[in-house]
Amino acid sequence: MLGVRFWVFGFGSWVLGVGYLVLGFGVGFGKKINEMKKILITGGAGFIGSHVVRLFVTKYRDYHIYNLDALTYAGNLENLTDIEAAPNYTFVKGDITDADFISELFEQHAFEGVIHLAAESHVDRSIEDPLAFVKTNVFGTVNLLNAAKKQWSNAFEGKRFYHISTDEVYGSLGVEGLFTETTAYDPNSPYSASKASSDHFVRAYGETYGLPYVLTNCSNNYGPNHFPEKLIPLFIHNIIANKPLPVYGDGNYTRDWLFVEDHARAIDLVFHQGAAQETYNIGGFNEWKNIDLVRLLCSIMDGKLGRRPGKSAELITYVKDRPGHDLRYAIDATKINQQLGWEPSVTFEQGLEITVNWYLSHPEWLDHVISGAYLNYYDLKGEK
Ligand code: NAD
């Protein structure tokens, strides 16, 4: 059973891995897989997960990184073409909602750590189909917790289950205040309710069974490889294509934005240095009203595309509001800053510039996502 579904890019990776060694990229890869620390990263073909996988594969050459992803519409292996041949990387196509599969996978590989990002992540989709979010975000997380608990069978020394969550579990803020780690959960969308539920299960496994976990709640991410159903990449795409820029309501919704590579750096830090059974908020101290963000993006894009100033902003159109729309999210990231020394490495203007440059220099990535061609990448690898 597992053999059928456990299609890995292993063989191709080993062959191409020779190339890595020749190129010197592989210096430090001396160990066989069984001698390496095995880390399972779920959702590694998605937006944030792909940045985390890249960071771990390139930084920790004595780890073997298993990227488990179901390759839903949001999973894109074209995000990882630069590291797919690394000898310390294996892709596993599989679904976290399949309890037997997950259990077998843990039995087959003695994972020492789990970094869990796989999720249904789009609020609008959760309004259309809440049950899909319960299935993946709640049921899938509990499957992973069960498998880790069983595999580690109460010998928890050196083990770590890292659950990646969102600031949306805290609900909505008024015009003032910040979410801290002790803010009561008050989710408003089916997405945030499912993430809140999964967070509670992670804590419950920590309390009830002593499973060593860390949990982080992060604000909105942006950066390269972001699926263009989300605000920033959608608007970059629409500005290029001269299509309308649909802004919800009056545009006064406020979000705290963080560059995705800074989130990946924070995940690295918390995974290695965070205290067990602790929660950390991650955020950019970078609040923007949607309309101000869109105007900034339009002005950057005017410059990049050689358009007269103000041209792209003419594409802004106000559309009917999303039900249950939270007014404002803002994260207090003091704890991770003071206890682990983390802070964002780029300003929003710098991060947005990097992001826009990436989209403009990777038109094929965007084309493949828009056309759906990225969905064939796994099959085209020829290992199926
Ligand atoms: P994403 O939608 O880009 O990626 C999710 C990945 O999970 C995809 O590769 C998808 O194929 C995979 N996946 C979905 N269902 C699966 C299943 N049943 N089994 C295995 N894999 C499955 O999401 P993202 O934006 O990268 O978010 C990653 C995590 O970070 C999520 O847990 C999300 O809640 C959290 N988060 C996201 C943000 C943000 O701004 N994007 C902010 C804070 C926290």
Residues whose N, C-alpha, C, O or C-beta is under 5 A from the ligand:
A	BS01	NAD	G43 A45 G46 F47 I48 G49 L68 D69 A70 L71 T72 A74 G75 N76 G94 D95 I96 T97 H116 L117 A118 A119 E120 S121 T136 I164 S165 T166 C218 S219 N220 N221
